[in-house]
Amino acid sequence: MIRVVITQLILFAAPFIFYFAYRLATTGATGAAIRDLNKALFSLIIVGGCLVIAGFVYFALVGRHTEGRYIPAQYIDGKLIPGHYEADP
């Protein structure tokens, strides 16, 4: 679950990171000031939100197959058997 949350945070922050990297590369350190962010803030939020939605859709469609009954991890004969899903009969 934490992987999904971190992925979504990275997807939301990516447009801001790329925008500041672009500003830094084109105008130098003084040109990438926070005060100039107001012009692009709405667009960056929209793009970040769209990336988050796309990430949720990706995890919903391509995520692990979770149908059936979950069997938790167990120790059997000194060996750790990882948790898994079994198909319902």
C-alpha positions as CSV (number, residue, x, y, z in Angstrom):
1,M,0.0,0.0,0.0
2,I,2.8,2.4,0.8
3,R,4.2,1.7,-2.7
4,V,1.0,3.0,-4.2
5,V,0.9,6.1,-2.0
6,I,4.6,7.0,-2.8
7,T,4.0,6.4,-6.5
8,Q,1.0,8.7,-6.5
9,L,3.0,11.4,-4.6
10,I,5.8,11.1,-7.2
11,L,3.3,11.3,-10.1
12,F,1.8,14.5,-8.6
13,A,5.1,16.1,-7.9
14,A,6.7,15.3,-11.3
15,P,5.2,18.3,-13.2
16,F,6.5,20.7,-10.6
17,I,9.9,19.1,-10.6
18,F,10.2,19.3,-14.4
19,Y,8.9,22.8,-14.5
20,F,11.5,24.0,-11.9
21,A,14.2,22.1,-13.7
22,Y,13.2,23.8,-17.0
23,R,13.1,27.2,-15.4
24,L,16.5,26.6,-13.8
25,A,18.0,25.5,-17.1
26,T,16.6,28.3,-19.1
27,T,16.8,31.3,-16.8
28,G,19.4,30.4,-14.2
29,A,19.0,30.2,-10.4
30,T,17.4,33.6,-10.0
31,G,14.9,33.0,-12.8
32,A,13.4,29.9,-11.1
33,A,12.0,31.9,-8.2
34,I,8.9,30.8,-6.4
35,R,7.1,34.0,-7.1
36,D,6.9,33.1,-10.8
37,L,5.1,29.9,-10.0
38,N,1.7,31.6,-9.8
39,K,1.4,31.8,-13.5
40,A,1.7,28.0,-14.0
41,L,0.4,26.7,-10.7
42,F,-3.1,25.9,-12.0
43,S,-1.7,24.0,-15.0
44,L,0.8,22.1,-12.9
45,I,-2.0,21.0,-10.5
46,I,-4.2,19.8,-13.4
47,V,-1.4,17.9,-15.0
48,G,-0.4,16.4,-11.6
49,G,-4.0,15.4,-10.9
50,C,-4.3,13.8,-14.3
51,L,-1.1,11.8,-13.7
52,V,-2.4,10.6,-10.3
53,I,-5.7,9.5,-11.9
54,A,-3.8,7.7,-14.6
55,G,-1.7,6.0,-11.9
56,F,-4.8,4.8,-10.1
57,V,-6.2,3.5,-13.4
58,Y,-3.0,1.7,-14.1
59,F,-2.9,0.0,-10.7
60,A,-6.5,-1.0,-11.0
61,L,-6.1,-2.6,-14.5
62,V,-2.6,-4.0,-14.3
63,G,-2.2,-4.5,-10.5
64,R,-1.8,-7.9,-8.9
65,H,-4.5,-10.5,-9.4
66,T,-6.4,-10.5,-6.0
67,E,-9.4,-12.6,-6.7
68,G,-10.0,-15.6,-4.4
69,R,-9.2,-16.3,-0.8
70,Y,-6.1,-14.8,0.8
71,I,-3.9,-17.3,2.7
72,P,-1.5,-15.4,5.0
73,A,2.2,-16.2,5.3
74,Q,2.9,-19.3,7.5
75,Y,5.8,-21.3,8.9
76,I,5.5,-25.0,7.9
77,D,8.3,-27.4,8.8
78,G,10.6,-24.5,9.5
79,K,10.1,-22.9,6.1
80,L,8.3,-19.6,5.5
81,I,5.5,-20.0,3.0
82,P,4.6,-16.5,1.6
83,G,1.1,-15.2,1.6
84,H,-0.9,-15.9,-1.6
85,Y,-4.4,-16.1,-3.1
86,E,-6.2,-19.4,-3.8
87,A,-9.0,-19.6,-6.3
88,D,-12.4,-20.1,-4.8
89,P,-13.8,-23.6,-5.4
